[in-house]
Each structure stands twice: as C-alpha cells, then as structure tokens.
Amino acid sequence: MQEGFGSRAKEEEVVSRVGSRPPRCEHKCRGCAPCSPTQVPTVQFGPQYANYEPEGWKCQCGSVFYNP
C-alpha cells in the first residue's frame, strides 16, 4: 500500500514541531472562568545562563495560576 502525499506532509509537520503544546485547562481552575493556558517562567536549579530563560505552562484564571 502506498502512502499519499497528504499523510506524508502531516507526518513531517508533527516531526518538525519544536517545544511543548499548551495544556487543556478544562476543569483546572476550580470553577473560575475563563481558564486559559499561559506560559510562565520556570524555576531554575543549577547553573544559570544570561540568555536562557525556560518557560512552562500553567492554567490561568484572573491573576491566579493553577497546575495543568
């Protein structure tokens, strides 16, 4: 069976994606709405580099952040 061009292109798109995807924040903000994914700086342990600031995802509602 031969693969079509569309399935091959989709496979390459998935492989070339860099970084993480936002979490699904449904039911994560304890009833607060709207609950939306937001990138936030992460806590660094070990050596710190001036030009490297890792980020992670949290669910946010108003000014409060929740773990996804």
HUURJO-V866758 format. One record per pair of residues at least 12 apart in sequence whose C-alpha atoms are under 6 Angstrom apart, sorted by sequence separation. I is the first residue (numbers start at 1). J is the second residue. If there is no record, write none. Layout:
i=I j=J
i=I j=J
This chain:
i=42 j=54
i=42 j=55
i=41 j=55
i=42 j=56
i=22 j=37
i=40 j=55
i=40 j=56
i=39 j=56
i=39 j=57
i=38 j=57
i=38 j=58
i=37 j=58
i=38 j=59
i=37 j=59
i=36 j=59
i=36 j=60
i=35 j=60
i=35 j=61
i=34 j=61
i=25 j=59
